[in-house]
């Protein structure tokens, strides 16, 4: 089971220094680095002193935690983090981010507000915008820096004509929380939902060509463009009692207005249900340790260049994470082998089967942690290192077996060796006695268990070492005629040839076993990689379909409102997204899409075992074809 963590209180994740520089807090990064579970990240932004921290405490399931503050000064500086077990998603961690209030008059730095907002967007899977009163022009004007997101956030490092359309693929869901709402949800005399209220507030004025209308429309256009998935919640005043409002973290729910309590629960339930695991380019599910790297890299990018390129950030993070993935997986393999291997094993299959089991577990670990592994660079490193480690264990197994067998031979042949040194067999009939004693040693040796896979090799080596001694004893044994000596000499020579042949066959058999095992290793790596590719394709397809649906909704809205210019822009974006979806669909329907992977694994196989290249190539192609057919089904 993946490891998670529960924090008793929030800590600062991104500190806003007195010099106006943003920097990550090592303590918070260390906490995140220990979280191996997928993270659902909820960030809240909004004007200072609007009660953001109260909502975050409710999401944390606690009455106090994030500092609410009761005076007119902003309390939260930078971005604070609180990690809690997710209340509805098992083995997931809920990461809550409470941001520094926007529009702090004491700070008076609009650029700082933009950077804080930008980081909240980049880091979250659900972004809550908190405001008071109503959704009016003033409230929307406070969000005017949403239009500057394209200046701070780039999807790709190279020029990209579809930047605005692509941003919405990677942006979080947007939730507007309107606090102290006292109006009725009525438009044109009809009761409406909270979502209807938000969408009505985001309607454009036409014609758009007047300066006044352009200023009115600007924040609305950007919100609708970048945040296709939107939700609205309105909250009554928690209490009419000013003292209660000033001590919210001490007041039990029974002393608050029932409507406010119900609205707060509805808000939390929606977040728990709809906010998904944080995802970025190439990382379908972000875990806590990956999120730590993202937070560090995004903060440095925003602080140093005022531009965060998502593609560059992910590549930078992937380089570090993939190196760590290789090291951790190899260490896991080594530890599991040391824990479970009992040397010497009786057969080569036993050590190879154990190794394969440990390899598969290590590969699964590597696959979970690695991402954006261009040309399988790091997976190839993993394969190469695993093969070397496996060979080390095989050699260790052979050495242990050899030592064990030599010690056994030495023990069983002690009397025999003593007799040889004393010339016991250099007598009349000594050759027969020599053969009988050597046969007894051989038979006893074979009955002894636990010798390992070098048992035959050590025995044959020992028998061959006695060939010259046997020849001398045979020549000096006067109990035998010359003809008998010739026959015995011929038998001994034939026996040695048999031993050499058996040794050659044994080595060839073990070589073949190891080659077969290497093919199985490649097969497993191929299967895992293609499954990961298929998963990423399915995820990207679902994301494109979601964004196309959202864009179609906006297109319909603008068409109904008579905003033809905006409708045309959305139509063009939809066509571009459909084209990408079609390209992805073609790729998913083409078995040749696996060809780059096939070629990569053929090269790896050739480097590790050149003799296997032809056989491995055929096997790899068959695997790719089978996987493609399974995927189509």
HELIX and SHEET records of a PDB file:
HELIX    1   1 UNK A   26  UNK A   33  1                                   8    
HELIX    2   2 UNK A   52  UNK A   60  1                                   9    
HELIX    3   3 UNK A  110  UNK A  123  1                                  14    
HELIX    4   4 UNK A  137  UNK A  141  1                                   5    
HELIX    5   5 UNK A  144  UNK A  148  5                                   5    
HELIX    6   6 UNK A  149  UNK A  152  1                                   4    
HELIX    7   7 UNK A  163  UNK A  170  1                                   8    
HELIX    8   8 UNK A  194  UNK A  201  1                                   8    
HELIX    9   9 UNK A  211  UNK A  226  1                                  16    
HELIX   10  10 UNK A  242  UNK A  245  1                                   4    
HELIX   11  11 UNK A  253  UNK A  255  5                                   3    
HELIX   12  12 UNK A  258  UNK A  274  1                                  17    
HELIX   13  13 UNK A  288  UNK A  305  1                                  18    
HELIX   14  14 UNK A  310  UNK A  340  1                                  31    
HELIX   15  15 UNK A  348  UNK A  369  1                                  22    
HELIX   16  16 UNK A  374  UNK A  376  5                                   3    
HELIX   17  17 UNK A  377  UNK A  412  1                                  36    
HELIX   18  18 UNK A  414  UNK A  421  1                                   8    
HELIX   19  19 UNK A  430  UNK A  447  1                                  18    
HELIX   20  20 UNK A  455  UNK A  465  1                                  11    
HELIX   21  21 UNK A  467  UNK A  476  1                                  10    
HELIX   22  22 UNK A  482  UNK A  561  1                                  80    
HELIX   23  23 UNK A  564  UNK A  588  1                                  25    
HELIX   24  24 UNK A  591  UNK A  594  5                                   4    
HELIX   25  25 UNK A  595  UNK A  608  1                                  14    
HELIX   26  26 UNK A  610  UNK A  612  5                                   3    
HELIX   27  27 UNK A  613  UNK A  632  1                                  20    
SHEET    1   A 8 UNK A  22  UNK A  24  0                                        
SHEET    2   A 8 UNK A  11  UNK A  16 -1                                        
SHEET    3   A 8 UNK A  79  UNK A  85 -1                                        
SHEET    4   A 8 UNK A  92  UNK A  99 -1                                        
SHEET    5   A 8 UNK A  38  UNK A  46  1                                        
SHEET    6   A 8 UNK A 126  UNK A 132  1                                        
SHEET    7   A 8 UNK A 173  UNK A 179  1                                        
SHEET    8   A 8 UNK A 230  UNK A 234  1                                        
SHEET    1   B 2 UNK A 153  UNK A 154  0                                        
SHEET    2   B 2 UNK A 308  UNK A 309  1                                        
SHEET    1   C 2 UNK A 186  UNK A 187  0                                        
SHEET    2   C 2 UNK A 190  UNK A 191 -1                                        
END                                                                             
